[in-house]
């Protein structure tokens, strides 16, 4: 499949980065509207308050009863002890 090696290397780099820095993902925003989520992320980037590499967007797929939900989270590193 085209691009499979590139995706695999990208995932491996992300895992190594995550293992190097300890911390947790803190949810910032949750909505059921895709446009609302995109506007929120756009605003975060415009304000430069959060590093783009520290932002994660999760999509929880819904079914007929539960609609899809989008959640924007930011990575918060642990304070050195």
Backbone as JSON Lines, residues from 0, in Angstrom:
{"i":0,"aa":"X","n":[0.84,-1.17,0.0],"ca":[0.0,0.0,0.0],"c":[0.9,1.25,0.0]}
{"i":1,"aa":"X","n":[0.65,2.2,-0.87],"ca":[1.49,3.39,-0.95],"c":[1.47,4.21,0.33]}
{"i":2,"aa":"X","n":[2.63,4.66,0.75],"ca":[2.73,5.51,1.93],"c":[2.74,4.78,3.26]}
{"i":3,"aa":"X","n":[2.69,3.46,3.23],"ca":[2.6,2.7,4.48],"c":[3.89,2.87,5.31]}
{"i":4,"aa":"X","n":[5.04,2.83,4.65],"ca":[6.31,2.99,5.37],"c":[6.39,4.36,6.03]}
{"i":5,"aa":"X","n":[5.95,5.39,5.31],"ca":[6.0,6.75,5.83],"c":[5.11,6.88,7.07]}
{"i":6,"aa":"X","n":[3.91,6.32,7.01],"ca":[3.0,6.37,8.17],"c":[3.59,5.61,9.35]}
{"i":7,"aa":"X","n":[4.2,4.48,9.08],"ca":[4.79,3.68,10.15],"c":[5.93,4.44,10.83]}
{"i":8,"aa":"X","n":[6.79,5.07,10.04],"ca":[7.9,5.85,10.62],"c":[7.36,7.03,11.42]}
{"i":9,"aa":"X","n":[6.31,7.65,10.91],"ca":[5.72,8.79,11.61],"c":[5.15,8.35,12.96]}
{"i":10,"aa":"X","n":[4.45,7.22,12.99],"ca":[3.92,6.71,14.26],"c":[5.03,6.36,15.23]}
{"i":11,"aa":"X","n":[6.12,5.76,14.72],"ca":[7.24,5.4,15.58],"c":[7.89,6.64,16.19]}
{"i":12,"aa":"X","n":[8.06,7.7,15.39],"ca":[8.62,8.94,15.91],"c":[7.72,9.53,16.98]}
{"i":13,"aa":"X","n":[6.42,9.5,16.77],"ca":[5.48,10.03,17.75],"c":[5.55,9.25,19.06]}
{"i":14,"aa":"X","n":[5.69,7.93,18.97],"ca":[5.79,7.1,20.17],"c":[7.08,7.4,20.93]}
{"i":15,"aa":"X","n":[8.18,7.6,20.2],"ca":[9.45,7.92,20.86],"c":[9.37,9.28,21.55]}
{"i":16,"aa":"X","n":[8.74,10.26,20.9],"ca":[8.58,11.59,21.51],"c":[7.74,11.5,22.77]}
{"i":17,"aa":"X","n":[6.66,10.74,22.7],"ca":[5.77,10.6,23.85],"c":[6.47,9.9,25.01]}
{"i":18,"aa":"X","n":[7.32,8.94,24.7],"ca":[8.03,8.22,25.75],"c":[9.11,9.09,26.39]}
{"i":19,"aa":"X","n":[9.65,10.04,25.64],"ca":[10.72,10.89,26.16],"c":[10.2,11.92,27.15]}
{"i":20,"aa":"X","n":[8.98,12.38,26.98],"ca":[8.4,13.41,27.84],"c":[7.18,12.82,28.54]}
{"i":21,"aa":"X","n":[7.22,12.86,29.87],"ca":[6.09,12.32,30.63],"c":[5.05,13.41,30.83]}
{"i":22,"aa":"X","n":[3.79,13.03,30.77],"ca":[2.71,13.99,30.96],"c":[1.37,13.33,30.66]}
{"i":23,"aa":"X","n":[0.35,14.16,30.43],"ca":[-0.99,13.65,30.15],"c":[-1.71,14.58,29.19]}
{"i":24,"aa":"X","n":[-2.77,14.07,28.57],"ca":[-3.59,14.85,27.65],"c":[-4.77,15.43,28.42]}
{"i":25,"aa":"X","n":[-4.92,16.75,28.35],"ca":[-6.0,17.43,29.06],"c":[-7.02,17.96,28.05]}
{"i":26,"aa":"X","n":[-8.27,17.54,28.14],"ca":[-9.3,18.02,27.2],"c":[-9.55,19.53,27.37]}
{"i":27,"aa":"X","n":[-9.62,20.22,26.24],"ca":[-9.89,21.66,26.25],"c":[-11.3,21.98,25.78]}
{"i":28,"aa":"X","n":[-11.76,21.23,24.78],"ca":[-12.99,21.6,24.09],"c":[-13.64,20.35,23.53]}
{"i":29,"aa":"X","n":[-14.96,20.27,23.6],"ca":[-15.7,19.14,23.06],"c":[-16.98,19.65,22.4]}
{"i":30,"aa":"X","n":[-17.28,19.13,21.21],"ca":[-18.47,19.56,20.48],"c":[-18.93,18.45,19.54]}
{"i":31,"aa":"X","n":[-20.14,18.6,19.03],"ca":[-20.67,17.67,18.04],"c":[-20.66,18.29,16.65]}
{"i":32,"aa":"X","n":[-20.22,19.55,16.55],"ca":[-20.18,20.27,15.28],"c":[-18.75,20.34,14.76]}
{"i":33,"aa":"X","n":[-18.52,19.82,13.54],"ca":[-17.19,19.81,12.95],"c":[-16.68,21.22,12.72]}
{"i":34,"aa":"X","n":[-17.52,22.11,12.21],"ca":[-17.12,23.49,11.95],"c":[-16.71,24.23,13.21]}
{"i":35,"aa":"X","n":[-17.43,23.97,14.29],"ca":[-17.12,24.58,15.58],"c":[-15.75,24.14,16.08]}
{"i":36,"aa":"X","n":[-15.46,22.85,15.92],"ca":[-14.16,22.32,16.33],"c":[-13.04,22.93,15.5]}
{"i":37,"aa":"X","n":[-13.23,23.03,14.17],"ca":[-12.2,23.61,13.31],"c":[-11.94,25.06,13.67]}
{"i":38,"aa":"X","n":[-13.0,25.81,13.97],"ca":[-12.84,27.22,14.34],"c":[-12.07,27.34,15.66]}
{"i":39,"aa":"X","n":[-12.33,26.46,16.62],"ca":[-11.62,26.5,17.89],"c":[-10.14,26.23,17.68]}
{"i":40,"aa":"X","n":[-9.8,25.22,16.88],"ca":[-8.39,24.89,16.6],"c":[-7.72,26.05,15.86]}
{"i":41,"aa":"X","n":[-8.43,26.63,14.9],"ca":[-7.9,27.78,14.16],"c":[-7.58,28.94,15.11]}
{"i":42,"aa":"X","n":[-8.47,29.18,16.08],"ca":[-8.26,30.24,17.05],"c":[-7.05,29.94,17.94]}
{"i":43,"aa":"X","n":[-6.87,28.68,18.34],"ca":[-5.7,28.31,19.13],"c":[-4.41,28.61,18.38]}
{"i":44,"aa":"X","n":[-4.38,28.26,17.1],"ca":[-3.17,28.51,16.3],"c":[-2.95,30.0,16.09]}
{"i":45,"aa":"X","n":[-4.02,30.77,15.9],"ca":[-3.9,32.22,15.68],"c":[-3.38,32.92,16.94]}
{"i":46,"aa":"X","n":[-3.83,32.49,18.1],"ca":[-3.38,33.09,19.36],"c":[-1.99,32.64,19.74]}
{"i":47,"aa":"X","n":[-1.51,31.56,19.12],"ca":[-0.2,30.97,19.42],"c":[-0.05,30.65,20.9]}
{"i":48,"aa":"X","n":[-1.16,30.28,21.54],"ca":[-1.13,29.94,22.96],"c":[-0.7,28.49,23.19]}
{"i":49,"aa":"X","n":[-0.82,27.66,22.15],"ca":[-0.5,26.24,22.27],"c":[0.35,25.82,21.07]}
{"i":50,"aa":"X","n":[1.38,25.02,21.33],"ca":[2.21,24.48,20.25],"c":[1.37,23.51,19.42]}
{"i":51,"aa":"X","n":[1.35,23.64,18.08],"ca":[0.54,22.75,17.25],"c":[0.85,21.26,17.43]}
{"i":52,"aa":"X","n":[2.1,20.92,17.8],"ca":[2.44,19.52,18.01],"c":[1.86,18.97,19.3]}
{"i":53,"aa":"X","n":[1.41,19.84,20.19],"ca":[0.85,19.41,21.48],"c":[-0.67,19.34,21.46]}
{"i":54,"aa":"X","n":[-1.27,19.51,20.29],"ca":[-2.73,19.46,20.17],"c":[-3.15,18.13,19.56]}
{"i":55,"aa":"X","n":[-4.16,17.53,20.14],"ca":[-4.7,16.27,19.61],"c":[-6.2,16.42,19.41]}
{"i":56,"aa":"X","n":[-6.69,15.93,18.26],"ca":[-8.12,15.98,17.96],"c":[-8.62,14.54,17.9]}
{"i":57,"aa":"X","n":[-9.58,14.23,18.74],"ca":[-10.19,12.9,18.76],"c":[-11.59,13.01,18.18]}
{"i":58,"aa":"X","n":[-11.95,12.01,17.38],"ca":[-13.31,11.94,16.85],"c":[-13.94,10.65,17.34]}
{"i":59,"aa":"X","n":[-14.99,10.79,18.13],"ca":[-15.71,9.63,18.63],"c":[-16.89,9.41,17.7]}
{"i":60,"aa":"X","n":[-16.82,8.34,16.93],"ca":[-17.84,8.07,15.92],"c":[-19.14,7.62,16.58]}
{"i":61,"aa":"X","n":[-20.2,8.23,16.15],"ca":[-21.5,7.9,16.69],"c":[-22.27,6.97,15.77]}
{"i":62,"aa":"X","n":[-23.37,6.55,16.23],"ca":[-24.3,5.72,15.46],"c":[-25.59,6.5,15.34]}
{"i":63,"aa":"X","n":[-26.66,5.83,15.03],"ca":[-27.93,6.52,14.86],"c":[-28.42,7.16,16.16]}
{"i":64,"aa":"X","n":[-28.13,6.55,17.3],"ca":[-28.6,7.07,18.58],"c":[-27.68,8.18,19.1]}
{"i":65,"aa":"X","n":[-26.36,7.96,19.03],"ca":[-25.38,8.91,19.54],"c":[-24.67,9.59,18.38]}
{"i":66,"aa":"X","n":[-24.71,10.92,18.29],"ca":[-24.0,11.62,17.2],"c":[-22.49,11.61,17.42]}
{"i":67,"aa":"X","n":[-21.74,11.84,16.35],"ca":[-20.28,11.92,16.45],"c":[-19.89,13.11,17.31]}
{"i":68,"aa":"X","n":[-18.81,12.95,18.06],"ca":[-18.32,14.0,18.94],"c":[-16.85,14.25,18.66]}
{"i":69,"aa":"X","n":[-16.45,15.5,18.69],"ca":[-15.05,15.9,18.49],"c":[-14.53,16.46,19.8]}
{"i":70,"aa":"X","n":[-13.28,16.07,20.16],"ca":[-12.67,16.58,21.38],"c":[-11.26,17.06,21.06]}
{"i":71,"aa":"X","n":[-10.95,18.26,21.49],"ca":[-9.62,18.86,21.32],"c":[-8.92,18.77,22.67]}
{"i":72,"aa":"X","n":[-7.72,18.18,22.67],"ca":[-6.94,18.03,23.89],"c":[-5.56,18.62,23.69]}
{"i":73,"aa":"X","n":[-4.92,18.99,24.79],"ca":[-3.57,19.54,24.74],"c":[-2.7,18.68,25.68]}
{"i":74,"aa":"X","n":[-1.43,18.47,25.28],"ca":[-0.51,17.69,26.07],"c":[0.09,18.57,27.17]}
{"i":75,"aa":"X","n":[-0.02,18.13,28.42],"ca":[0.53,18.86,29.56],"c":[1.67,18.02,30.14]}
{"i":76,"aa":"X","n":[2.92,18.49,29.98],"ca":[4.05,17.73,30.53],"c":[4.07,17.8,32.06]}
{"i":77,"aa":"X","n":[4.57,16.74,32.67],"ca":[4.69,16.72,34.13],"c":[5.81,17.66,34.56]}
{"i":78,"aa":"X","n":[5.62,18.29,35.69],"ca":[6.66,19.17,36.24],"c":[7.81,18.32,36.76]}
{"i":79,"aa":"X","n":[9.04,18.75,36.53],"ca":[10.18,17.98,37.06],"c":[10.18,17.99,38.59]}
{"i":80,"aa":"X","n":[10.49,16.84,39.16],"ca":[10.44,16.71,40.62],"c":[11.73,17.13,41.27]}
